Amino acid sequence: MFTLVVTGKVVTFATIRPTIVRLEGQAGTTLTAEVEILPSRDYPFTILGVENKTDAVRSELIEQCNTTSNRCVIRVEMMKPTSGRHADTITVQTDNPTRPQFTIPVVAILH
């Protein structure tokens, strides 16, 4: 057995709220959520696109990051009409070479 010690400063690229999108409700109803993304002052970026790994959810950029609000908003909508547990991942493409993409997990429970 060994011990690994890591030291250094952790730099935040962006604040993402919520970090995991959770949707829960009745099957067949419209379930939506919004994700707020606040870029760090040290790493400004523009979102170039959003895409989903599967067809369980649909995501769209509804507010682009800009200098006045410094926030982006992505709307997430559940697309599966059947009950059960569903998962997807949203990949966000940016114009920042330090972090050209990041992911946001989505989980849904439909009753």
N, C-alpha and C positions, 0 to 999 in steps of 0.2 A: 504494500500500500504506500502511496505517496501523497503529499500535499502540494497543491498548486496554488500559488499566491499571485494574483493579478492586481497591479496598482495602476493608477492613472485617472484622468478626468474623463467622465462620461459626458459626451456632447449630444444634446438632443437635436435631431434633424427636424422634427415636427411633433406637435402635440396632436393626438388623434382621440376624439371623444365621440362615441365610446370606442375603446380599443378592440372590442369584439361586439359585433352587431347581433343582438338576440331578438328574435321575433317569436311570439307565442300567441296563439289564438285558434279560432274555429276554422277548420278546413273550408275552403270555398269563399272565405271573406278576404277583403283586401288588407294585407298587413304591410305597413311601410315604416321606415325609420330614416333618420337623417344622420349622417356622419359629418362632424365638424373637424376640419383639418387646419391647424394653425402653424404655418411654417416658422422655423426659427429665424431670428434676425440675421444670424450668421450664415444660414443656408436658404436664401429665398428661392422659390421655384414657382413655376406655372405647371398646372396639370395639363398634360398633352392628351390624355385619354384614360378611360377606365374600362376594364373588361372583366368578365366573370369566367371562372374555370368551368362551370357547368351551366345548365339552364334552370337551376333551382330558383335563382333570383335574377332580377334585372336591376342594374345600377345606372345612374346617369348623373353627370356633373350638372348641378343646378346653380352653383355660384363659384366663379373662378377666383382664385387668389388675386388680390390687387393691393396696391399701396395704401389705399384708404382703410379698408377693413382688415387686410392681412389675414383673411380666412377663406377657405374653400368649403363647399358643402356638396356632399354626394347623397342623393336619395336612393334608398334601397327598397325594392318591392318584391315580396314573395310571389313566385310564379306557379308553384306546385299546388294543384287543387286538392290533392289527396292527403289524408291524415298520416302522421308519422313524424319521424325525425329527419330533417334535411340539413345539409351543410353545403357551403360554397365558399369560394375565396374571391375577393375583389382584388385585382392587380391594378395599381395606380401608376401610370407612366408620368414621369416628370422631365423637365428640361434641365435639371441639375445633374452635372456629371458625377458629383459625389454620391448621389443616391438616385439613379435613373428610374428606379421603380421600388415600390413597397407594397405589401399586401395587407388586407383587412379581412379577417375571418368572419363568416356569417353562419349562424346556427338558427334553426327554426324548429319549433315543435307545434304541430298542427293536431288538434283534437278532433 
